[in-house]
Amino acid sequence: MPNDLRRQVTQAMHEEHMATLELLGRLEHSVAAGGNAPPDAGQQATRDLMQALISNLEHEVTRHFDFEEQRLFPLLDAGGKSELSRILRHEHEAIRAYTPKLLDMARRALAKGLAANDLDSFRHYATALIAQHQAHMQREETEMIPALEELIDPQKDWELWNGYGSV
């Protein structure tokens, strides 16, 4: 994973990836430690995790993914990395497929808790999302970010950085 980034936009992407990986680790631990009981909405740790998950999923599959697809992937395409951008787009689609169901379950877990019969479904969607998202961010960290570091000049970095909030 990159640790000496020169561009503001790649640094922002990296920081968001690290925050998401930390959250996914918490979710993975919660799923593994939960046993046969669904997430307990009465516990503050569960409430904090579900709120963070909801916020992250809403952010990741909208602004972050949209920014990458609209602004960064075209740079990869123009820089001869179209196969990488094609793979990343496909991974975004796969992650988006899990998001609505998991968001619904996280909202229900936060509001009133999940029913015991929802536990297997919650585990399935959470585990699938964790695996897909971790692999995706690993690819972005090891392939996309280094490529963008080389493709983006300081002027383009400034333009991207200033436009990040408008996507």
Contacts in CASP RR format, 6 or more apart in sequence:
PFRMAT RR
TARGET T0000
AUTHOR 0000-0000-0000
METHOD contacts of the structure
MODEL  1
MPNDLRRQVTQAMHEEHMATLELLGRLEHSVAAGGNAPPDAGQQATRDLM
QALISNLEHEVTRHFDFEEQRLFPLLDAGGKSELSRILRHEHEAIRAYTP
KLLDMARRALAKGLAANDLDSFRHYATALIAQHQAHMQREETEMIPALEE
LIDPQKDWELWNGYGSV
1 14 0 8 1.000
1 141 0 8 1.000
1 142 0 8 1.000
2 10 0 8 1.000
2 14 0 8 1.000
2 141 0 8 1.000
2 145 0 8 1.000
2 146 0 8 1.000
2 149 0 8 1.000
5 11 0 8 1.000
5 14 0 8 1.000
5 145 0 8 1.000
5 149 0 8 1.000
6 149 0 8 1.000
7 148 0 8 1.000
7 149 0 8 1.000
7 152 0 8 1.000
7 154 0 8 1.000
7 157 0 8 1.000
8 157 0 8 1.000
8 158 0 8 1.000
8 160 0 8 1.000
8 161 0 8 1.000
9 72 0 8 1.000
9 148 0 8 1.000
9 152 0 8 1.000
9 157 0 8 1.000
9 160 0 8 1.000
9 161 0 8 1.000
9 164 0 8 1.000
10 145 0 8 1.000
10 148 0 8 1.000
10 149 0 8 1.000
10 152 0 8 1.000
12 161 0 8 1.000
12 164 0 8 1.000
13 64 0 8 1.000
13 68 0 8 1.000
13 72 0 8 1.000
13 140 0 8 1.000
13 144 0 8 1.000
13 145 0 8 1.000
13 148 0 8 1.000
14 141 0 8 1.000
14 145 0 8 1.000
16 60 0 8 1.000
16 64 0 8 1.000
17 137 0 8 1.000
17 140 0 8 1.000
17 141 0 8 1.000
19 56 0 8 1.000
20 56 0 8 1.000
20 60 0 8 1.000
20 133 0 8 1.000
20 137 0 8 1.000
21 134 0 8 1.000
21 137 0 8 1.000
23 52 0 8 1.000
23 53 0 8 1.000
23 56 0 8 1.000
24 129 0 8 1.000
24 130 0 8 1.000
24 133 0 8 1.000
24 134 0 8 1.000
25 130 0 8 1.000
26 49 0 8 1.000
26 52 0 8 1.000
27 49 0 8 1.000
27 53 0 8 1.000
27 126 0 8 1.000
27 130 0 8 1.000
28 126 0 8 1.000
28 127 0 8 1.000
28 130 0 8 1.000
30 39 0 8 1.000
30 46 0 8 1.000
30 49 0 8 1.000
31 122 0 8 1.000
31 123 0 8 1.000
31 126 0 8 1.000
31 127 0 8 1.000
31 130 0 8 1.000
36 116 0 8 1.000
36 119 0 8 1.000
37 116 0 8 1.000
37 119 0 8 1.000
38 109 0 8 1.000
38 113 0 8 1.000
38 114 0 8 1.000
38 115 0 8 1.000
38 116 0 8 1.000
38 118 0 8 1.000
38 119 0 8 1.000
38 122 0 8 1.000
39 46 0 8 1.000
39 49 0 8 1.000
39 50 0 8 1.000
39 109 0 8 1.000
39 113 0 8 1.000
39 114 0 8 1.000
39 122 0 8 1.000
40 46 0 8 1.000
40 113 0 8 1.000
41 47 0 8 1.000
41 50 0 8 1.000
41 109 0 8 1.000
41 110 0 8 1.000
41 111 0 8 1.000
41 112 0 8 1.000
41 113 0 8 1.000
42 113 0 8 1.000
46 109 0 8 1.000
47 110 0 8 1.000
50 106 0 8 1.000
50 107 0 8 1.000
50 109 0 8 1.000
50 110 0 8 1.000
51 110 0 8 1.000
53 102 0 8 1.000
53 106 0 8 1.000
54 103 0 8 1.000
54 106 0 8 1.000
54 107 0 8 1.000
54 110 0 8 1.000
57 99 0 8 1.000
57 102 0 8 1.000
57 103 0 8 1.000
57 106 0 8 1.000
58 103 0 8 1.000
60 95 0 8 1.000
60 133 0 8 1.000
61 92 0 8 1.000
61 95 0 8 1.000
61 96 0 8 1.000
61 99 0 8 1.000
63 165 0 8 1.000
63 167 0 8 1.000
65 92 0 8 1.000
65 95 0 8 1.000
65 96 0 8 1.000
66 167 0 8 1.000
67 164 0 8 1.000
67 165 0 8 1.000
67 167 0 8 1.000
68 88 0 8 1.000
68 92 0 8 1.000
68 140 0 8 1.000
68 144 0 8 1.000
69 89 0 8 1.000
69 92 0 8 1.000
70 167 0 8 1.000
71 160 0 8 1.000
71 163 0 8 1.000
71 167 0 8 1.000
72 144 0 8 1.000
72 148 0 8 1.000
72 160 0 8 1.000
73 85 0 8 1.000
73 88 0 8 1.000
73 89 0 8 1.000
74 85 0 8 1.000
75 148 0 8 1.000
75 151 0 8 1.000
75 152 0 8 1.000
75 156 0 8 1.000
76 82 0 8 1.000
76 84 0 8 1.000
76 85 0 8 1.000
76 144 0 8 1.000
76 147 0 8 1.000
76 148 0 8 1.000
76 151 0 8 1.000
77 85 0 8 1.000
78 151 0 8 1.000
79 147 0 8 1.000
79 151 0 8 1.000
81 147 0 8 1.000
81 151 0 8 1.000
84 139 0 8 1.000
84 143 0 8 1.000
84 144 0 8 1.000
84 147 0 8 1.000
87 139 0 8 1.000
88 136 0 8 1.000
88 139 0 8 1.000
88 140 0 8 1.000
88 144 0 8 1.000
91 132 0 8 1.000
91 135 0 8 1.000
91 136 0 8 1.000
91 139 0 8 1.000
92 136 0 8 1.000
94 132 0 8 1.000
95 129 0 8 1.000
95 132 0 8 1.000
95 133 0 8 1.000
95 136 0 8 1.000
98 125 0 8 1.000
98 128 0 8 1.000
98 129 0 8 1.000
98 132 0 8 1.000
99 129 0 8 1.000
101 121 0 8 1.000
101 125 0 8 1.000
102 122 0 8 1.000
102 125 0 8 1.000
102 126 0 8 1.000
102 129 0 8 1.000
105 114 0 8 1.000
105 118 0 8 1.000
105 121 0 8 1.000
105 122 0 8 1.000
105 125 0 8 1.000
108 114 0 8 1.000
108 118 0 8 1.000
109 122 0 8 1.000
114 122 0 8 1.000
152 160 0 8 1.000
END
